[in-house]
Amino acid sequence: MSRVAIVAALEREVRPLVKEWQVSEKELEGRRYRFFEKDDLVLVCGGIGPEAARRAAEAVIALYAPSVIYSVGFAGAVDPGLKVADILRPLRVVNASDGSSVTLDRGQGVLVSFGSVASTAQKARLRDSFAAQAVDMEASAVARAAEARGVGFELVKVISDEFNFDFPSMERFVDRDGGFLEGSFAWFVALRPWLWPRVAKLARNSSRASRALCDTLRKLPSESMARGSSVPTMEAVDHP
């Protein structure tokens, strides 16, 4: 049984880490999940969005009984000072939809989980509302799953897009299971040449962010064994 579980959204975020890990597919409640395993680590890519993250977290907890679960992956900078490939270990995670939050044992700053890919204007509002430094879509859902099942929770995020990087809405390219529709996205971009420079920049940024994230994740086994992790407790939070 694996002691440390990791939940990411998409495989491209963690590919440098798991490319040589053992792969297995398992089913839970009618859904199939692809797990990457090495030593005391197990990683699952649940898909984009809070529901996909919650399901993946519940599945890896049910099937592997870890003592700690990490939410990892890409985040958007809400603080204009953050740059691509900066690693974040936030102290607090806030769910923008209901204002609930969880405070970790250690870390710095605030990550806000938002229900969709945030535009520059939305990033500014999230920064002002929650005193946040970065935004993602999945961390709060993983924390809630860990709390419900008495599992320790940790968090590692990497900046993949800076504060002023804007892009058309991506929700149309995410299926109901949280999968990214790469073919549809490719056709959308191919017909809009003015997007090509931004797509190329996005690809470069994603590659840099993935490498930085995976370099950090390689240290997880020794880190988790040395310091332990507490079970999160979701609390209501007052807006500033």
N, C-alpha and C positions, 0 to 999 in steps of 0.2 A: 504494500500500500504506500502511496506517495505522501510525503509529509508536506510538501509545498505545492500548491496549485496556482496556476496563472491563467487569467482570463484576458484575452485580447479581442479586438473586434475582427480584424482581417489578417490573413496570413502574411501579407506583404509587410506588415508592421514588424513582424518577428522572424521573417525568413532567414536572415543571417544566423540567428540563434538555433533554429530547429531543423535546418536543412539536412543534418545527419542524425537526427533523433529517430527513435523507433516510432512508427505510426500504427495506430490501431483505431478501428471504428467500433463504436458501441451504441446501443439503442436504449433510450429511456423514454417511457410514456409516448411511444410512437414516433419519436424523433431520433435521427441518427446524428452522432457527433464524432468528429475526427480528433483524436487525442495524440499529442506528441509527448513521448516519455523519454527521460534520461535520468538514471540514478534515482534521487529522491524528488525529482521534479515532474510535474505533468502540466501540459499547457493545452488549452482549448481556445479556438477562435470562434466566438459565438455569433459574430455578425454585428452590424451597425445598429446602434440605438439601445435604449434602456431595456426594452422587453427581451431583445436577443441576448443582451448581457445577463439579465436575470436568469433566463432559462439555462444559459451555459454554466453560470455559477452554481445553480441548483443541481445540474447534471454532474459536474465534476465533484461536488461535495457528496452527492449520493453514491457515486460509483467509486470514488477514491478515498473518501474520508480524510481529507487533509486537516492538519492542525492550523494552517494559515492559508488564506487565499489572497492573491495579489490582483488588483486591477491595473493593467498596463496598456500602453499604447499612445497614440497621437493626441495632442491637444492644441488648441488655438491660443495664441497669446492675447490676453486681455490687457496686460501691462505692455505699453509700447517699448519698454526697455528690454523685453525678452526677445531672443533671437532663435532662429532655426537651430535645432539640435541641442538646445538647453534642456537639461534634465531637471524635472520638478519632483520634489518629495513633499507635497502639501501637508500642512498640519490639520486642515479642515476641509471637508467636502460638503458642499451645499447643493441640495436639489432645488433648482429654480422653479419647478412646477408647484411645490407645496411649501417651500421654505424650510423643510427639515434639514438637519445637518448632522454630521458625525465628526468628532474630534479624535485624531489619532494620538498615540503615545508620544510621537515625535514628528518633526517635520517643520516646514516653514511656509506660511502663506495660505491662500484659499484657492481651491479649485471649485468651479461651479459646473454642475451637470445640467445641460440644457437639452431640450427635446429635439432639436434640429441643428443643422450646421449653421453656425452664427455668422451673420454678415458683420461688416465693420461697425455699422450703427448699433447692431444688437450687442456686439462685444463691449462697446462703450457703455451701454445701459447696464449690462451685467456687472461691469467693473464698478460703476457708481452705486448700484443697488446692493452688491454683496461684498464690496472691497476685495474683489477677486483679482488674481494674477493670470488665470488661464481658464479655459472652458473646454469641456469634453461632453460626451453624451452618455457614457456608460458607468462611470465610477460609483455614483450614488446607488445605482441598481445592484451592483456587486456588493457594496457595503450592506445594503438591506438584506440580501440573501445570506451573507455571512452572519449578520445579527440573528436572523430567524433560526439559524441552525447551530449557533454557538461556536462559530469558527473565527479565528483571528483574521484581521483584515489589514492589508498593507497596500501601498499605492506607489506606482512609478509611472510618470508621464513624461513625454518629450514634446517639445514644441515643433510642430510640423508646418505651421503657417503663422506668420507674424501678424501683428495687430492690423496693419494696413493692407494685408492681402485679402482681396475680395474675389468672389467667384459666383457665377449663377447658382441658383438653388440646386442642390444635389438630391433632394428627396425623391425625385422621379426615377432615379437610378438605383434605388434601394428597394428590394422586394420585401414581401411581408414577413420573411424569416430573417431579415437583416442582411441578406446577401447583396453584394454590389454587382449591378448589371453592367459588366465591362463592355459587352458588345453594343448595348444601347448608348452608353456613354461615348464610345468611339465614334459611332455614327453621328451623334449630336455634335461632337467637336469637329468632325471632318467637314461638316456642312457650314461651319462658322470659323473661317480662317482667322478672324480677329481674336479668337480665343487661343490659337496655337501657342503664342509666346507664354501666356499664363499657364497653359497645361504643361509646357516644357519646364517652366519654373517650378510648378507644383511637383512634377516628377523628380526633379533634382532635390528639392527640399525634402520630399518623402524619403528618398534614398539616404540622405544625410541623417535625417531623424532616426530612421530605422537602425542604422549602424550604431549611432550613439546609444539608443535604447538597448540594443542587444549587448553592447559592451557592459552596460550597467547590470543587465539581467543575469549575466554570467556569474555575478558575485552573490546571487541570491541564496544558494544553499548555506554557505558559511555565515552570511549575515543573519539569516533566520534562526539558525541554530544558536548563534551567539547571543541574540538579544530577545528572542521571543516576541509574541504579538498578542494583544488583547482583543477580546470580542468587542465589536463596535456597538455603540448605543445611539440610535437615531433620536435627536432632540429637535423640538421646535425652535426656530430662530426668528428674532424680530428683525425686520428690514431696517437698515440705517435710515 
